[in-house]
Amino acid sequence: MAGILFIISAPSGSGKSTLVAQVRSLVEGLDFSVSYTTRAPRGSETDGREYHFTDRATFERMIAAGEFLEWAEVFGENYYGTALAALDHARAASKDLLLDIDVQGAKQVMERLPQAVSIFILPPSPEVLEMRLRNRSLAEPTISEEEIERRLQQARNELEQVWDYKYALVNDVLDQATAQMRAIVLYERGVRDGVTAVAEGCRTDARSRLSAVLESFHVA
């Protein structure tokens, strides 16, 4: 493809969608891939904006036809996937593409397209993550106490994969996290002035920077 493929992963409740929206408002030439899912829309979600909502039969036909770059069945309940067409659309528009996908899908894309730039977004602590999930449950009454606990455990499992990513940042202060992701995007485009130190400071090579957050989740 003509542009750069950015893989963005984070546990549910990490503020990933807000962060991605902020970066896209600041950086030109970033296309966003809207994933497909078989789960029902939540709250004010709209088909074609947050997700392409579809049924299992249609999704499984797309799998059989080889239409997905990656796909996964999450919690054994719903399918999520990224259509190959998203890459074609970005290529045609000469744009870089952001993929907002979970760690299962990210592994598939990394294997298929090793040149992709992977970024993992961490919540600052289990307490903050739980608070965000509970606040979300107020807006989405379908999220039960059991679901919150399951997402917290899933977050721990996903955080164990952070070292597979090229970059990682902690979404504690939104403006700071936005500046970091913007720096990463520009750095990967070849820009060096004013962003090098910030971008390189987000590389997962710098393990000590992430250790406190990971320890709080009891992740080595």
ROMI-194046 format. One record per residue: x, y, z of N, C-alpha, C, O in turn; residue in three letters. Coordinates in steps of 0.001 Angstrom, whole numbers, padded with zeros to 6 digits, always signed. Each point is the difference from the previous one (the first is absolute). Example, Ala and Ser with C-alpha at 12.3 -4.5 7.8 and 13.67 -1.06 7.14 Angstrom:
REM residues 2
+013190-005690+007800-000890+001190+000000+000900+001200+000000+001036-000019+000665ALA;-001386+001069-001385+000820+001190+000060-000770+001090+000730+000509+001108+000169SER;
//
This chain:
REM residues 220
+000825-001191+000000-000825+001191+000000+000864+001248+000000+001167-000039+000391MET;-001743+001136-000829+000781+001219-000166+000361+000622+001330+001082+000572+000138ALA;-001978-000672+000862+000235+000646+001283+000448-000961+001072+000361-001145-000272GLY;-000390+001633+001499+000417-000787+001165-001231-000570+000674-001027+000670+000114ILE;+001136-001908+000329-001076-000636+000744+000327+000063+001484+001004-000560+000440LEU;-001849+001240+000338+000177+000109+001445-001007-000913+000690-001206+000123-000213PHE;+001708-001041+001042-000844-000888+000790-000134+000597+001397+001005+000238+000671ILE;-002226+000004-000233-000249+000561+001328-000780-001017+000826-001092-000411-000393ILE;+001645+000002+001535-000682-000947+000885-000019+000534+001421+000891+000741+000416SER;-001934-001133+000326-000114+000403+001404-001116-000790+000654-000943-000413-000675ALA;+001036+000198+001978-001127-000632+000708-001243+000880-000071+000093+001223-000104PRO;-001255-001867+000160-001265+000736+000033-000012+000949+001191+000290-000405+001126SER;-000631+001682-001378-000031+000995+001060+001261+000823+000113+000129+000807+000921GLY;+000806-000992-001840+001272+000739+000061-000082+001382-000632+000963+000765+000059SER;-002099-000437-000661-000143+001316-000632+000598+000054-001383+000342+001073-000496GLY;-000212-002238-000135+000637-000084-001311-000746+000802-001061+000620+000727-000775LYS;-001946-000854+000734-000769+000679-001042+000129+001507+000088+000151+000673-001020SER;-000209-000135+002235+000159+001445+000197+001386+000447-000431+000151+001037-000647THR;+000858-001815+001005+001375+000342-000340+000209-000005-001512+000613+000916-000548LEU;-001117-001937-000116+000137-000084-001453-000695+001180-000676+000526+000569-000956VAL;-001706-000203+001452-000728+001130-000581+000790+001299+000161+000037+000828-000910ALA;+000592-000656+002073+000809+001199+000234+001172+000075-000974+000277+001055-000572GLN;+000404-002176+000390+001169-000018-000895-000428+000269-001437+000673+000736-000721VAL;-001778-001324+000304-000461+000212-001372-000384+001455-000253+000096+000482-001129ARG;-000533+000222+002183-000351+001416-000166+001243+000870-000134-000079+001130-000483SER;+001229-001656+000909+001242+000778-000012+000934-000361-001157+000842+000805-000396LEU;-000992-002007-000140+000918-000482-001036-000781-000288-001276-000968-000760+000016VAL;+001383+001360-001103-000676-000216-001273+000431-001331-000620+001051-000552+000326GLU;-001889+000064-001219+000361-001180-000769-000103-001308+000745+000679-000967-000346GLY;-001527+000918+001378-000202-001231+000757-001404-000525-000260-000989+000617+000395LEU;+000914-001750-001055-001293-000635-000206-000237-000965+001155+000950-000491+000611ASP;-002216+000221-000315-000340-000877+001115-000844-001152-000499-001017+000199-000664PHE;+001451-001413+000992-000735-001175-000423-001114-000310+000990+000257-000219+001184SER;-001481+000203-001665-001146-000358+000833-000160-001519-000054-000232-000566-001069VAL;+000357-000089+002220-000057-001453+000063-001430-000520-000153-000976+000729+000176SER;+000894-002011-000508-001278-000707-000025-000184-000739+001319+000973-000469+000590TYR;-002212+000363-000125-000287-000768+001207-001401-000587-000068-000888+000523-000673THR;+000720-001628+001393-001331-000614+000082-000731+000401+001272-001143-000410+000204THR;+001783+001208+000665-000711+000415+001207-000981+001115-000332+000115+000661-001032ARG;-001071-000467+001914-001012+001033-000204+000574+001385+000318+000902+000112+000831ALA;-001404+000933-001473+000446+001365+000324-000303+000348+001457-000991-000457+000570PRO;+001872+001282+000022-000198+000459+001380-000263+001501+000018+000600+000758-000762ARG;-001490-000349+001628-000246+001429+000193-000278+000726-001302-000943-000332-000718GLY;+001775+001330+000413-000201+000828-001189+000815-000478-001196+000120+000721-000990SER;+000441-001925+001066+000803-000502-001115-000843-000082-001274-001186-000329+000027GLU;+001850+000644-001145-000668+000024-001297+000733-000902-000977+001230-000011-000042THR;-001979-000740-000736+000602-000869-000999+000834+000808-000982-000461+000998-000555ASP;+001702-001445+000349+000896+000675-000916+000855+001057+000663+000934+000513-000616GLY;-001236-000172+001868+000813+000989+000724+000915-000708+000996+001217-000001-000180ARG;-001783-000600+001228+000819-000752+000945+000388-001368-000583+001150-000430+000091GLU;-002145-000238-000693+000193-001316-000608-000939-000161-001180-000974+000739-000145TYR;+001283-001720-000697-000981-000526-000934-000667-001163+000728+000624-001041+000208HIS;-001865+001208+000173-000705-001030+000750-000639-000989-000980-000689+000397-000939PHE;+000931-001687+001176-000530-001017-000895-000377-001237+000807+000214-000042+001212THR;-000771-000960-001876-000371-001228+000704+001065-001071-000202+000881+000140-000849ASP;-000971-001213+001639+001013-001050-000044+000083-000678-001372+001091-000304-000482ARG;-002243+000073-000138+000007-000677-001292+000760+000822-001044+000797-000542-000766ALA;-001051+001850+000742+000692+000870-000961+001486+000044+000299+000824-000072-000912THR;-000473+000192+002206+001405+000060+000380+000703-001294-000416+001100+000044-000551PHE;-001716-001174+000807+000617-001281-000334+000135-000193-001509+000936-000654-000460GLU;-001863+001219-000309+000146-000032-001462+001203+000826-000434+000716-000380-000926ARG;-000491+001514+001595+001156+000841-000313+001298-000711+000353+000983+000104-000734MET;-000970-000823+001848+001182-000785+000368+000303-001023-001096+001135-000111-000464ILE;-002164-000634+000060+000174-001039-001009+000482+000566-001330+000724-000665-000741ALA;-001134+001907+000443+000385+000638-001262+001366+000675+000079+000470+000563-000988ALA;+000174-000616+002164+001324+000606+000154-000014+001513-000029+000952+000623-000468GLY;-002035-000022+000970-000149+001451-000084+000611+000747+001177+000002+001231+000010GLU;+000521-001957+000991+000539+000667+001185+001531-000009+000024+000642-000993-000342PHE;-000084+002125+000754+001429+000069+000299+000272-000741+001297+001005-000699+000131LEU;-001907+000857+000823+000072-000714+001275-001408-000117+000545-000879+000804-000308GLU;+000689-001831+001130-001281-000137+000690+000208-000861+001237+000959-000767+000084TRP;-001867+000904+000870+000080-000789+001225-001394-000129+000595-000871+000841-000223ALA;+000680-001910+000981-001217-000174+000773+000341+000339+001443+000790-000704+000630GLU;-001369+001762-000104+000366+000549+001308-000970-000516+001073-001219+000070-000156VAL;+001797-000590+001248-000781-000555+001111-000889-001155-000445-000932-000371+000712PHE;+001213-000207-001897-000806-001102-000489-001417+000400-000363-000885-000847-000122GLY;+000675+002158-000050-001361+000492-000234-000156+000723-001330-000881-000333-000792GLU;+001736+001323+000547-000159+000839-001180+001261+000038-000846+001116-000069+000514ASN;-001313+000180-001813+001105+000156-000939+000344+001482-000142-000866+000872+000062TYR;+002156-000622-000254+000493+001327-000373+001005-000202-001123+000750-000976+000017TYR;-000719+001873-000989+000963-000163-001079+000223+001262-000805-000828+000912-000002GLY;+001971-000874-000690+000368+001118-000867-000023-000467-001445+000698-000949-000358THR;-001485+001599-000464-000108-000385-001408+001244+000422-000777+000555+001075+000229ALA;-000126-001937-001150+001128+000327-000865-000273+001258-000818+000931+000700-000396LEU;-002194-000418+000148-000362+001173-000797+000493+001296+000629+000226+000988-000700ALA;-000057-000989+002033+000487+001211+000672+001388+000382-000499+000301+001184-000155ALA;+000548-002184-000099+001340+000275-000517-000081+000583-001411+000742+000919-000345LEU;-001639-001456-000454-000157+000500-001369-000467+001450-000002+000483+000809-000792ASP;-001425-000479+001679-000513+001372+000055+001104+000977+000409+000115+001084-000572HIS;+000705-001474+001572+001088+000871+000446+001036+000166-001100+000506+001099-000227ALA;-000193-002194-000455+000980+000053-001080-000478+000926-001109+000770+000802-000528ARG;-002038-000920+000182-000546+000829-001078+000037+001482+000352+000160+000852-000874ALA;-000310-000548+002182-000005+001399+000450+001383+000487+000403+000154+001144+000427ALA;+000872-002018-000561+001376+000331+000395+000063+000466+001457+000667+000982+000327SER;-001369-001703+000527-000026+000335+001425+000612-001123+000828+000085-001142-000454LYS;+000340+001472+001671+000360-001008+000977-001289-000527+000613-001019+000690+000016ASP;+001073-001925+000490-001204-000628+000524+000172-000380+001461+001001-000612+000373LEU;-001983+000977+000461-000031-000394+001403-000940-001187+000167-001162+000053-000402LEU;+001679-001121+001000-000825-001149+000331-000171-000050+001504+000982-000115+000734LEU;-002217+000198-000267-000337-000100+001422-000432-001440+000241-001162-000344-000211ASP;+002103-000507+000656-000300-001429+000119+000566-000567+001297+000927+000562+000583ILE;-001498-001689-000135+000469-000623+001231+001267-000799-000254+000459-000099-001138ASP;+000111-000476+002205+001300-000662-000126-000068-001238-000889+000979-000336-000666VAL;-002132-000350+000647-000124-001159-000889+000141+000425-001458+000769-000587-000761GLN;-001523+001616+000386+000062+000487-001368+001347+000608-000321+000505-000155-001112GLY;+000091+000856+002089+001298+000637-000224+001063-001035-000349+000830+000236-000878ALA;-000848-001374+001557+000983-001049-000290-000132-000486-001436+001001-000225-000681LYS;-002231+000066+000226-000221-000434-001376+000585+001000-000995+000653-000381-000971GLN;-000902+001681+001234+000482+001033-000918+001524+000099+000050+000640+000160-001040VAL;-000053-000252+002233+001458+000064+000126+000673-001122-000794+001038+000203-000630MET;-001651-001388+000673+000559-001123-000746-000166+000193-001502+000884-000340-000787GLU;-002015+000885+000410-000293+000176-001431+000702+001210-000586+000440-000026-001150ARG;-000333+001099+001949+000624+001248-000462+001007+000469+001054-000292+000912+000773LEU;+001473-001532-000739+000980+000324+001057+000502+001438-000025+000591+000464+000975PRO;-000817+000247-002079+000434+001399-000070-000959+000937+000715+000298+001185+000150GLN;-001444-001692+000293-000974+000839+000703+000588+000530+001302+000828-000659+000629ALA;-001259+001847-000229+000473+000647+001230-001023-000267+001102-001151+000423-000101VAL;+001572-001123+001146-000931-000402+001058+000142+000880+001236+001108+000293+000450SER;-002258+000123+000093-000047+000881+001172-000981-000576+001006-001151-000275-000339ILE;+001601+000092+001579-000867-000508+001060-000290+001128+000977+000912+000710+000425PHE;-002192-000544-000065-000407+001049+000937-000361-000640+001328-000862-000877+000053ILE;+001513+001307+001021-000238-000566+001320-000852+000935+000851+000179+001216-000062LEU;-001093-001754+000849-000659+000813+001033+001006+000237+001115+000904-000817+000179PRO;-001024+001906+000582+001022+000315+001011+000024-000945+001201+001042-000158+000635PRO;-002176-000473-000313-000054-000880+001166-001286-000819-000053-000927+000366-000723SER;+000850-001476+001478-001248-000769+000057-001162+000829+000551-001140-000152-000438PRO;+001436+001025+001395-001055+000815+000611-000622+000960-001017-001219+000162-000062GLU;+002086+000467-000732-000499+000932-001015-000781-000752-001069-001047+000463-000452VAL;+001556-001621+000050-000695-000787-001010-001375-000430+000500-000982+000089-000736LEU;+000906-000550+001969-001281-000420+000554-000973+001177+000065-001185-000152-000297GLU;+001688+001321+000684-000851+001182+000069-000558+000343-001390-001179+000328-000137MET;+002032-000407-000884-000447+000315-001355-001045-001010-000471-000983+000367-000644ARG;+001202-001632+000969-000963-001029-000396-001336+000204+000710-001059-000183-000600LEU;+001109+000561+001872-001243+000228+000734-000725+001237-000522-001228+000012-000087ARG;+001981+001026-000259-000630+001183-000586-000662-000350-001329-001081+000497-000317ASN;+001746-001364-000461-000579-000430-001268-001282-000795+000238-000956+000097-000769ARG;+000951-000885+001849-001180-000830+000278-001220+000857+000322-001134-000438-000192SER;+001361+001660+000683-001119+000910+000264-000669+000421-001298-001217+000177-000066LEU;+002053-000019-000984-000531+000396-001302-000497-001202-000791-000827+000129-000902ALA;+001352-001315+001260-000387-001229-000694-000525-000990+001040+000770-000833+000478GLU;-002022+000892-000119-000554-000839+001072+000155-001497-000241-000148-000794+000929PRO;+000449+000396-002180+000151-001427-000301+001303-000575+000565+000164-001219+000049THR;+000772+002094+000381+001264-000474+000558-000227-000372+001470-000269+000869+000829ILE;+000376-002137-000517-000260-000509+001342+001263+000013+000848+001098+000245-000500SER;-001269-000514+001795+001140-000123+000901+000922-001130-000463+001223+000127+000043GLU;-001814-001210-000477+000791-001127-000505+000816+000405-001226+001150-000411-000156GLU;-001758+001219-000708+000691+000472-001196+001181+000896+000367+001065-000100-000609GLU;-001244+000965+001592+001093+000869+000446+001167-000839+000510+001150+000261-000350ILE;-001437-001265+001173+001059-000859+000523+000701-000754-001121+001217-000186+000029GLU;-001983-000239-001002+000602-000726-001123+000921+000908-000806+001060-000429-000457ARG;-001463+001674+000286+000832+000938-000769+001274+000359+000767+001050+000208-000608ARG;-001135-000134+001923+001201+000269+000795+000992-001158-000121+001203+000226-000127LEU;-001698-001452+000166+000882-001155-000167+000565-000050-001411+001173-000318-000195GLN;-002008+000631-000785+000467+000025-001376+001085+001053-000183+000947-000208-000759GLN;-001080+001343+001454+001013+001049-000086+001354-000528+000458+001020+000273-000632ALA;-001008-001026+001725+001261-000574+000488+000615-000934-001043+001210+000011-000225ARG;-002049-000803-000395+000485-000918-001033+000581+000758-001192+001029-000386-000555ASN;-001698+001461+000175+000467+000786-001152+001286+000744+000317+000875+000119-000857GLU;-000754+000385+002084+001213+000730+000384+001245-000880-000070+001110+000507-000158LEU;-001287-001808+000273+001142-000908-000104+000600-000005-001407+001127-000453-000198GLU;-001885+000959-000772+000463+000012-001400+000699+001307-000381+000398+000166-001153GLN;-000242+000758+002097+000493+001338-000348+001374-000041-000644+000310+000851-000834VAL;+000524-001822+001202+001368-000033-000529+000054-000417-001458+001046+000122-000639TRP;-002157-000612+000103-000047-000344-001420-000173+001244-000872+000138-000067-001222ASP;-000437+001192+001852-000248+001244-000732+001259+000855-000068+000869-000075+000869TYR;-000789+000884-001914+001177+000870-000169-000038+001167+000975+001026+000393+000555LYS;-002222+000157-000352-000161+001149+000885-001078-000300+001046-000875-000838-000214TYR;+000958+001539+001346-001040-000080+001026-000069+001333+000723+001023+000642+000238ALA;-002231-000232+000110-000166+001238+000758-001123-000172+001010-000911-000806-000191LEU;+000992+001575+001264-000993-000075+001078-000992+001141-000173+000384+001169-000010VAL;-001665-001515-000127-001038+001020-000190-000533+000439+001356-001073-000419+000434ASN;+001849+001271+000220-000382+000559+001293-000524+001415-000216-001172+000282+000246ASP;+002048+000600-000705-000382+001368-000362-000203+000035-001510+000944-000242-000752VAL;-002160+000539+000296-000337-000111-001420+000912+000846-000884+000474-000480-001029LEU;-000223+001728+001415+000832+000869-000830+001412-000569-000172+000581+000082-001082ASP;-000044-000651+002145+001342-000577-000076+000009-001240-000891+000889-000162-000836GLN;-001874-000706+001015-000077-001202-000828-000208+000362-001470+000561-000645-000885ALA;-001362+001671+000627-000221+000457-001367+001294+000489-000617+000298-000317-001151THR;+000479+001091+001908+001279+000506-000496+000955-001148-000306+000751+000052-000974ALA;-000782-001082+001803+000872-001151-000226-000384-000760-001259+000863-000349-000805GLN;-002158+000090+000631-000408-000728-001194+000244+000819-001261+000419-000538-001025MET;-000678+001818+001101+000284+000879-001148+001477-000072-000353+000353-000089-001176ARG;+000518+000127+002190+001439-000060-000240+000384-001311-000680+000835-000012-000905ALA;-001441-001088+001339+000295-001308-000600-000378-000011-001475+000776-000450-000843ILE;-001977+000950+000532-000454+000023-001388+000942+000829-000865+000409-000437-001075VAL;-000067+001633+001544+000883+000870-000780+001398-000602-000138+000609+000070-001068LEU;-000110-000654+002142+001334-000617-000028+000050-001123-001025+000964-000114-000759TYR;-002006-000717+000737-000037-001108-000957-000150+000503-001435+000318-000719-000947GLU;-000797+001936+000787-000083+000612-001332+001321+000614-000428+000140+000454-001136ARG;+000822-000438+002038+001308+000549-000335+000268+001373+000564+001071+000561-000233GLY;-002027+000005+000981+000208+001303+000645+000885-000200+001224-000198-000951+000756VAL;+001163+001827-000553+000890-000126+001150-000033+001230+000906+000158-000120+001215ARG;-000361+001290-001797+000042+001239+000781-001136+000042+001020-001175-000045-000364ASP;+001531+000131+001626-000956+000205+001069-000741-001232+000469-000762+000084+000963GLY;+000953-001242-001613-000763-001189+000401+000882-001206+000325-000488-000981+000561VAL;+001754+001037-000897+000865-001174+000142+000058-000519+001432-000211-001188+000244THR;+000498+002080+000705+000157-000434+001395-001299-000586+000541+000021-001002+000715ALA;-001145+001619-001050-001286-000481+000495-000316-001371-000591-000388-000917+000723VAL;+000553+000779-002023-000305-001273-000661+000909-001116+000497-000475-001081+000349ALA;+001770+001337-000318+000939-001036+000426-000202-000360+001467+000279-001127+000409GLU;-000761+002077+000382-000285-000278+001400-001185-000913+000205-000197-000530+001093GLY;-000608+000337-002151-001164-000886+000083+000295-001408-000499-000884-000857+000031CYS;+002097+000600-000485+000332-001345-000469-000047-000983+001174+000383+000332+001122ARG;-000850-001524-001401-000088-000997+001064+001375-000497+000435+000118-000712+000997THR;+000921+001085-001743+001369-000317+000429+000280+000598+001380+000763-000559+000788ASP;-001396+001709-000508+000199+000671+001285-000929-000626+001036-000982+000621+000408ALA;+001279-001826+000013-000896-000791+000833-000308+000664+001343-001114-000107+000512ARG;+002105+000789+000050-000180+000560+001340-001132+001020+000056-000630+000182+001043SER;+000377+000476-002161-001051+001026-000039-001379-000606+000234-000894+000670+000518ARG;+000720-001913-000891-001310-000645+000100-000137-000891+001226-001097-000470+000304LEU;+002180+000237+000393+000008-001008+001060-000992+000308+001123-000661-000909+000502SER;+000549+002177-000104-000886+000340+001115-001462-000317-000335-000732-000537+000831ALA;+000319+000872-002049-001382-000274-000409-000236-001505-000065-001013-000489+000500VAL;+001928-000243-001104-000153-001442-000131-000010-000684+001366-000762-000942+000218LEU;+001599+001411+000694+000024-000577+001350-001329+000211+000710-000440-000860+000762GLU;-000199+001995-001007-001280+000264+000652-001082-000971-000459-000975-000242+000712SER;+001161-000320-001929-000925-001011-000516+000519-001426+000271-000593-000983-000445PHE;+001699+000896+001176+000649-001287+000292+000437-000708-001269-000129-001215-000147HIS;+000660+002038-000778+000529-000530-001263+001505+000262-000009+000441+001114+000283VAL;+000327-002116-000600+001464+000143+000001+000457+000752-001237+001198+000221-000181ALA;
//
